[in-house]
Amino acid sequence: MSGRAPRPLFPQAVTLRGAALIFEGDGRPALYLCAEDHAGQVRPYRVPEDATVTAVLPHPLPTLDKKKRVFLPAGSRVTFETPAAQTVLSLHAVRVAREVLAALEAYGEARESWQAARAP
């Protein structure tokens, strides 16, 4: 990439609210996320297959409390990057962090299985 800031992968998205592995009509696994924009509206996004995902989270994650929401420290974030675009999304809640990590793990395993099933 050049010295300029890359174009946004998910325009207007600022805060990650959820992530999930979804199988598309042809059986291909896809990673989807929901992100909130500056106006507080939540929108779904499909993560491109060539995207690299990097998370900056405390380790270990704080323990969940069933009665209240548990927050992450400031600076917790997830970066989605392709060769041409990048978006960094803030991550505020432990529940969402665990959901993202689980979706990423499931997506990696599903993608490997899907590719192996199509190998000659």
C-alpha positions in Angstrom: 0.0 0.0 0.0 1.1 3.6 -0.5 1.7 6.1 2.2 -2.0 7.2 2.1 -4.6 5.7 4.4 -6.3 2.8 2.7 -9.9 3.0 1.7 -12.4 1.7 4.2 -13.4 -1.9 3.8 -16.7 -1.3 5.6 -17.6 2.4 5.1 -19.1 4.2 8.1 -18.6 1.2 10.4 -17.0 2.1 13.7 -18.0 -0.4 16.4 -18.2 -4.2 16.1 -21.5 -5.6 17.5 -21.4 -9.2 16.4 -20.0 -11.8 14.0 -21.2 -15.1 12.6 -20.2 -17.9 10.3 -22.9 -18.3 7.6 -23.1 -20.9 4.9 -24.1 -19.5 1.5 -26.3 -21.2 -1.0 -23.5 -23.2 -2.6 -22.2 -24.4 0.8 -19.3 -21.9 0.9 -18.6 -20.6 4.4 -18.7 -16.9 4.8 -17.9 -14.6 7.7 -20.5 -11.9 8.4 -20.4 -9.1 10.9 -22.7 -6.5 12.3 -21.2 -3.1 12.9 -22.6 0.2 14.2 -22.0 3.4 12.4 -21.6 6.9 13.8 -25.4 7.4 13.9 -25.9 4.2 16.0 -27.4 2.2 13.1 -26.3 -1.4 13.0 -25.6 -2.8 9.5 -24.5 -6.3 8.3 -21.3 -6.7 6.3 -19.8 -9.7 4.5 -16.1 -10.1 5.1 -14.2 -10.7 1.9 -12.5 -14.1 1.5 -9.1 -12.5 1.1 -9.4 -10.4 4.2 -6.9 -10.7 7.1 -8.5 -10.3 10.5 -6.4 -9.1 13.5 -7.8 -8.7 17.0 -6.2 -6.6 19.8 -7.8 -7.9 23.0 -6.7 -8.5 26.6 -5.5 -11.9 27.4 -7.2 -13.6 29.1 -10.5 -12.1 28.4 -12.4 -10.9 31.5 -14.9 -13.3 32.9 -18.5 -12.9 31.8 -21.1 -12.0 34.4 -24.6 -13.3 33.6 -26.3 -10.4 35.4 -24.4 -7.5 33.7 -22.5 -6.5 30.7 -18.7 -6.8 31.0 -16.6 -4.3 29.1 -13.2 -4.5 27.5 -10.5 -2.0 28.1 -10.1 1.0 25.7 -8.1 0.2 22.6 -9.7 -3.3 22.1 -10.3 -3.6 18.4 -10.5 -5.8 15.4 -8.9 -4.9 12.0 -10.2 -6.3 8.7 -7.7 -5.8 5.9 -7.5 -6.7 2.2 -4.7 -5.6 -0.2 -6.8 -2.6 -1.2 -8.8 -1.7 1.9 -8.8 -1.7 5.7 -11.3 -1.1 8.5 -10.5 -1.0 12.2 -13.6 -1.5 14.5 -13.7 -0.8 18.2 -14.8 -3.7 20.4 -16.4 -2.8 23.7 -18.1 -5.9 25.2 -16.6 -9.3 26.3 -19.6 -11.1 24.8 -18.9 -9.7 21.4 -15.2 -10.5 21.7 -15.9 -14.1 22.4 -18.5 -14.2 19.6 -15.9 -12.8 17.1 -13.2 -15.3 18.2 -15.6 -18.2 18.0 -16.8 -17.1 14.5 -13.2 -16.7 13.3 -12.3 -20.2 14.5 -15.4 -21.8 13.0 -14.8 -19.9 9.7 -11.2 -21.1 9.5 -12.2 -24.7 10.1 -15.2 -24.6 7.7 -13.1 -22.9 5.0 -10.4 -25.6 5.2 -13.1 -28.4 5.1 -14.9 -26.7 2.1 -11.6 -26.4 0.2 -10.5 -29.9 1.0 -13.9 -31.3 -0.3 -13.3 -29.5 -3.6 -9.6 -30.5 -4.0 -9.0 -32.8 -7.0 
